[in-house]
Amino acid sequence: MLLKTFGWSFVITALGLVAALFYGGWQAFGVVAILSILEISLSFDNAVVNAGILKKMNAFWQKIFLTVGVLIAVFGMRLVFPVVIVAITAKIGPIDAVNLSFNEPDRYQELVTDAHPAIAAFGGMFLLMIFLDFIFEERDIQWLRWIERPLAKLGKVDMLSVCIALVVLLISAMTFATNAHQHGGGHADKTETVLLAGVAGLITYLIVGGLSGFFENKLEEDEEREHEAEEEAKRTGKKVPAIALAGKAAFFMFLYLEVLDASFSFDGVIGAFAITNEIVLMALGLGIGAMYVRSLTVYLVRQGTLDDYVYLEHGAHYAIGALAVILLVTIQYEINEIITGLVGVVLIAWSFWSSVRRNKALEAAGGDDAGSKAEVPSGV
């Protein structure tokens, strides 16, 4: 099972490291290895959230996520995205931007760094909306109940998450963007840039998330019929059909996953420049990391880990909220990537430990039904 799920990740790792060795020797080999570890540590919470969405999709779309999705993640976000950013920022053609990345890596890094406020605002707002919509939703199982219960009640107010996100964006633009750091130690007013990019991130979330939610809800009537078919299959002894998202709903879920991955990769791409400004090594290292994140996502789905450790999804969403805040703060202040990665790891580890305690309490109480699960204290 482990080899089947992570097999391609192992193959890509070997090929990537060999390619780095031939490209730049042992130093390049070490840089790619470090970048791979950086990407995995920064994106573990991404895998947990992805798994929560992917488990709703059938085997076909899970395979698409691992094939087409990987191409988008590796070549789109880790290779093409920095080039596009440079092309837009410097107002040059894509081919010129590629030439710049190979022939003038320092200038290339400078242009990407100058574009960071816009990148951070877009990604920060997209991730913040994911966190807010999660925390304002009424749910049976709660982790940090003293926070989640009152917020779930507040969540009944229409468009509350959008209003809060816009307020956060305005505060960020007025607080951080007016003195955003520029390459070389200078400052510039990036207020307009941050506002436009942040609104674009919010609109992207509303469109992609709204469409996927619309088609998912549209399937509810079909699910009722499938439920009846399940009951009939159980009575007749036939195989029980699986209920999984397909068609348009699955397509928009897939699109949502790709935009989500893009938002998560912003910090990894920007952080990679602290290690190297060579686009080939960056693509190799971050690409290897992206493969492991996807394999881990599928592993979590197939093992039913999120069902066994019910607070993991909560921890991942809190990590998303923390990452959103960190991205917005980095509009002006530099934050070490190690801190960014550790925040996510600590929150997910805490949620895993809480899940283990909950499972032990359930086992001791002898309660396995869903109702008792909802009532067992998290111990937090």
C-alpha distance (Angstrom), angle and dihedral (degrees) to the residues before:
residue distance angle dihedral
M1 . . .
L2 3.81 . .
L3 3.81 93.5 .
K4 3.81 91.9 45.3
T5 3.79 92.8 52.2
F6 3.81 98.5 40.2
G7 3.82 97.8 30.3
W8 3.80 96.0 103.5
S9 3.80 90.5 44.7
F10 3.81 90.0 56.2
V11 3.82 90.8 47.9
I12 3.82 93.3 48.4
T13 3.82 89.7 47.1
A14 3.80 91.8 54.1
L15 3.81 93.2 45.2
G16 3.81 92.5 45.1
L17 3.80 94.3 50.2
V18 3.81 92.2 46.1
A19 3.81 89.9 49.1
A20 3.81 89.9 50.6
L21 3.82 90.3 49.5
F22 3.80 91.8 53.3
Y23 3.81 92.0 42.1
G24 3.79 99.7 51.4
G25 3.79 111.7 -7.8
W26 3.78 127.7 -116.9
Q27 3.79 93.2 -31.7
A28 3.80 90.6 59.6
F29 3.81 88.6 44.9
G30 3.82 90.0 56.5
V31 3.82 93.3 45.7
V32 3.81 92.3 52.7
A33 3.81 91.3 47.6
I34 3.82 91.4 51.4
L35 3.81 92.2 47.2
S36 3.81 90.7 50.7
I37 3.80 91.8 53.4
L38 3.82 90.8 45.2
E39 3.82 91.9 53.4
I40 3.81 93.7 47.7
S41 3.81 93.5 48.4
L42 3.81 92.5 47.8
S43 3.80 94.2 46.1
F44 3.82 105.6 43.5
D45 3.78 90.1 101.7
N46 3.80 87.2 51.3
A47 3.82 89.4 58.7
V48 3.81 92.3 51.4
V49 3.81 93.0 50.6
N50 3.80 91.5 43.9
A51 3.80 89.8 52.7
G52 3.79 90.9 55.1
I53 3.82 89.1 57.4
L54 3.80 98.6 35.9
K55 3.81 94.2 55.0
K56 3.82 88.0 67.1
M57 3.81 90.9 59.3
N58 3.79 128.8 80.6
A59 3.82 126.8 -111.8
F60 3.82 93.0 -93.7
W61 3.80 94.1 58.3
Q62 3.79 91.6 42.0
K63 3.81 86.8 57.1
I64 3.81 90.6 48.0
F65 3.81 88.2 52.3
L66 3.81 90.0 54.6
T67 3.82 95.6 45.8
V68 3.80 114.5 27.0
G69 3.80 90.1 24.4
V70 3.79 91.5 55.7
L71 3.79 91.5 51.5
I72 3.80 89.6 52.1
A73 3.79 92.2 46.3
V74 3.80 98.0 45.0
F75 3.80 102.6 35.0
G76 3.79 98.5 23.7
M77 3.78 103.9 45.3
R78 3.81 102.8 19.8
L79 3.81 98.2 41.2
V80 3.82 113.0 14.3
F81 3.83 97.9 35.9
P82 3.83 96.9 63.9
V83 3.82 89.7 45.9
V84 3.82 91.9 50.9
I85 3.81 90.9 48.5
V86 3.80 90.6 52.1
A87 3.81 92.0 46.2
I88 3.81 92.1 52.1
T89 3.81 95.0 42.1
A90 3.80 96.1 46.3
K91 3.83 92.7 36.0
I92 3.80 92.0 -127.7
G93 3.79 133.5 127.7
P94 3.82 122.4 -87.3
I95 3.82 92.1 -112.1
D96 3.80 90.5 52.7
A97 3.80 88.9 49.3
V98 3.82 90.6 53.0
N99 3.81 90.4 49.2
L100 3.79 88.7 49.2
S101 3.82 91.1 53.0
F102 3.82 91.1 55.0
N103 3.78 101.6 35.1
E104 3.82 102.7 31.9
P105 3.83 106.4 25.6
D106 3.81 93.4 163.0
R107 3.81 92.3 55.4
Y108 3.80 89.3 44.5
Q109 3.82 90.8 53.5
E110 3.81 90.3 47.3
L111 3.81 92.3 55.2
V112 3.82 93.1 48.1
T113 3.81 90.1 48.5
D114 3.82 90.9 50.6
A115 3.81 88.6 53.8
H116 3.81 92.1 52.3
P117 3.85 97.1 98.9
A118 3.82 90.9 58.8
I119 3.81 92.5 43.9
A120 3.81 92.3 48.1
A121 3.81 93.1 47.8
F122 3.81 93.5 49.5
G123 3.81 95.2 45.6
G124 3.79 93.8 38.9
M125 3.80 93.6 54.7
F126 3.80 93.7 45.3
L127 3.81 92.2 51.3
L128 3.80 92.7 42.0
M129 3.81 90.2 56.8
I130 3.80 90.7 52.0
F131 3.81 90.2 53.0
L132 3.80 95.4 44.4
D133 3.81 94.2 48.6
F134 3.80 89.1 50.2
I135 3.80 96.8 47.3
F136 3.81 94.4 45.3
E137 3.81 93.4 51.6
E138 3.80 120.4 102.4
R139 3.81 108.8 -121.7
D140 3.80 135.7 172.0
I141 3.79 95.6 -133.9
Q142 3.80 114.9 56.1
W143 3.78 128.1 -179.4
L144 3.83 108.4 -170.9
R145 3.79 93.8 27.6
W146 3.79 96.2 177.8
I147 3.83 87.2 63.1
E148 3.78 102.3 29.9
R149 3.82 100.0 48.9
P150 3.83 97.6 57.8
L151 3.82 92.0 39.0
A152 3.81 90.9 51.9
K153 3.80 88.8 55.3
L154 3.81 90.7 49.4
G155 3.79 88.5 49.6
K156 3.80 89.9 71.8
V157 3.82 87.1 77.0
D158 3.82 107.8 98.0
M159 3.83 117.2 -110.3
L160 3.81 92.4 -1.3
S161 3.81 93.6 139.0
V162 3.83 91.3 51.7
C163 3.81 91.8 49.5
I164 3.80 92.7 49.4
A165 3.80 91.5 46.5
L166 3.82 91.2 52.5
V167 3.81 91.4 48.4
V168 3.83 89.8 50.9
L169 3.81 89.6 49.1
L170 3.82 92.3 51.3
I171 3.80 91.6 48.2
S172 3.81 90.9 47.7
A173 3.80 92.2 49.0
M174 3.81 93.1 48.8
T175 3.82 95.3 40.8
F176 3.79 106.1 36.3
A177 3.82 108.3 15.6
T178 3.80 96.0 58.2
N179 3.81 89.7 65.3
A180 3.80 100.8 27.4
H181 3.80 113.1 163.0
Q182 3.77 117.0 -109.5
H183 3.76 128.4 -159.9
G184 3.78 110.0 -81.6
G185 3.80 95.4 31.6
G186 3.79 99.9 -74.2
H187 3.79 128.8 125.9
A188 3.78 134.3 -133.3
D189 3.77 137.8 179.7
K190 3.81 106.4 -100.8
T191 3.81 96.3 166.8
E192 3.80 96.4 118.9
T193 3.80 92.6 43.7
V194 3.80 92.9 50.1
L195 3.82 93.0 46.7
L196 3.81 93.5 49.8
A197 3.80 93.7 44.9
G198 3.80 92.3 45.6
V199 3.80 92.5 50.3
A200 3.82 88.6 47.9
G201 3.81 89.6 53.6
L202 3.80 90.8 49.5
I203 3.81 92.7 48.3
T204 3.81 91.2 47.9
Y205 3.79 90.6 53.3
L206 3.80 93.2 47.5
I207 3.81 93.5 48.4
V208 3.80 99.5 43.6
G209 3.80 96.0 36.0
G210 3.79 91.8 42.6
L211 3.80 94.2 51.7
S212 3.80 93.7 47.2
G213 3.81 90.2 47.6
F214 3.80 91.5 47.4
F215 3.79 94.2 54.5
E216 3.80 91.6 41.4
N217 3.79 90.7 54.7
K218 3.79 89.9 45.5
L219 3.79 88.5 63.1
E220 3.80 94.1 58.2
E221 3.80 92.5 92.5
D222 3.80 90.2 50.3
E223 3.79 89.9 49.6
E224 3.79 89.3 56.0
R225 3.78 89.1 56.2
E226 3.82 90.6 44.9
H227 3.79 89.2 52.5
E228 3.77 89.8 55.4
A229 3.80 88.9 48.6
E230 3.81 88.6 52.3
E231 3.78 91.7 54.5
E232 3.79 90.5 48.3
A233 3.81 91.2 48.8
K234 3.80 91.2 51.7
R235 3.78 91.2 51.3
T236 3.81 94.0 48.6
G237 3.80 94.9 40.8
K238 3.79 94.8 -118.0
K239 3.79 124.6 139.9
V240 3.79 112.8 -75.6
P241 3.83 109.9 -117.7
A242 3.79 116.6 -126.5
I243 3.78 119.0 -120.8
A244 3.76 108.0 -136.8
L245 3.78 136.6 150.9
A246 3.76 114.3 -97.3
G247 3.79 141.1 161.9
K248 3.81 118.2 18.0
A249 3.80 93.7 -6.6
A250 3.80 92.3 55.7
F251 3.82 91.2 44.5
F252 3.79 92.8 55.4
M253 3.80 90.6 43.2
F254 3.80 87.1 54.0
L255 3.81 90.4 48.5
Y256 3.81 89.4 49.0
L257 3.82 89.9 51.8
E258 3.79 91.3 52.0
V259 3.82 93.5 50.4
L260 3.80 88.8 46.0
D261 3.80 90.7 52.1
A262 3.79 89.8 48.0
S263 3.81 91.1 54.5
F264 3.79 91.2 48.7
S265 3.80 91.9 49.0
F266 3.82 94.7 57.0
D267 3.79 93.8 83.2
G268 3.80 91.7 44.1
V269 3.81 93.5 51.5
I270 3.80 93.6 46.0
G271 3.81 92.0 42.4
A272 3.81 90.9 51.5
F273 3.80 89.4 67.6
A274 3.80 87.9 66.8
I275 3.80 87.0 64.9
T276 3.82 103.6 33.9
N277 3.78 140.4 -8.8
E278 3.81 94.9 -156.5
I279 3.79 107.0 112.6
V280 3.83 94.2 -152.6
L281 3.81 93.9 56.5
M282 3.80 90.5 42.6
A283 3.80 92.2 53.3
L284 3.81 92.2 46.9
G285 3.81 95.7 48.2
L286 3.80 98.0 41.7
G287 3.81 90.5 41.0
I288 3.80 91.9 56.6
G289 3.80 89.6 48.7
A290 3.80 91.3 49.4
M291 3.83 90.2 53.8
Y292 3.80 91.6 55.3
V293 3.80 91.8 47.6
R294 3.81 90.0 54.8
S295 3.79 93.8 45.1
L296 3.80 89.8 48.9
T297 3.80 89.5 51.1
V298 3.82 92.0 54.8
Y299 3.82 91.0 43.8
L300 3.81 91.4 54.7
V301 3.81 89.8 50.1
R302 3.80 96.3 47.9
Q303 3.80 94.3 44.2
G304 3.81 92.4 48.2
T305 3.80 89.0 -128.8
L306 3.80 94.4 153.9
D307 3.81 90.2 54.6
D308 3.82 92.2 49.2
Y309 3.81 95.9 43.5
V310 3.78 101.9 36.7
Y311 3.81 98.3 179.6
L312 3.83 94.1 58.1
E313 3.78 91.4 86.5
H314 3.79 89.8 50.7
G315 3.81 91.8 51.2
A316 3.79 91.3 48.9
H317 3.80 92.0 52.3
Y318 3.80 91.7 48.8
A319 3.82 86.5 51.5
I320 3.81 88.3 51.8
G321 3.81 89.7 52.8
A322 3.79 90.6 49.9
L323 3.81 91.4 48.3
A324 3.81 90.8 50.1
V325 3.81 90.7 54.1
I326 3.82 91.4 45.4
L327 3.81 91.3 51.8
L328 3.80 91.5 51.6
V329 3.81 92.3 47.2
T330 3.83 90.6 50.7
I331 3.80 88.6 64.9
Q332 3.80 84.2 85.9
Y333 3.81 108.3 5.6
E334 3.79 128.7 53.7
I335 3.80 114.7 -126.9
N336 3.79 120.1 -168.5
E337 3.82 114.0 -112.1
I338 3.81 89.7 -131.3
I339 3.81 89.5 63.6
T340 3.80 90.7 48.0
G341 3.80 91.5 51.6
L342 3.81 94.5 44.0
V343 3.82 93.0 53.2
G344 3.80 90.6 58.5
V345 3.80 94.1 42.8
V346 3.83 92.9 49.6
L347 3.82 93.9 49.0
I348 3.80 93.3 47.4
A349 3.82 92.3 44.8
W350 3.81 89.2 50.2
S351 3.81 91.6 50.3
F352 3.82 90.8 47.4
W353 3.81 91.1 51.2
S354 3.82 89.9 48.9
S355 3.82 89.3 50.6
V356 3.79 91.3 51.8
R357 3.81 90.9 50.4
R358 3.79 89.9 48.8
N359 3.81 92.2 50.8
K360 3.80 91.4 49.9
A361 3.81 90.3 49.8
L362 3.82 89.8 50.7
E363 3.77 91.5 48.7
A364 3.79 91.9 49.1
A365 3.80 91.1 48.3
G366 3.79 91.6 45.7
G367 3.83 92.0 -130.0
D368 3.77 117.1 139.3
D369 3.79 103.8 155.1
A370 3.78 121.6 106.3
G371 3.76 92.2 -114.0
S372 3.77 93.8 58.4
K373 3.80 89.8 45.6
A374 3.74 90.1 59.5
E375 3.77 92.2 52.7
V376 3.80 101.0 45.1
P377 3.82 108.8 108.1
S378 3.79 115.4 -114.8
G379 3.77 90.5 -139.8
V380 3.79 91.4 -128.8
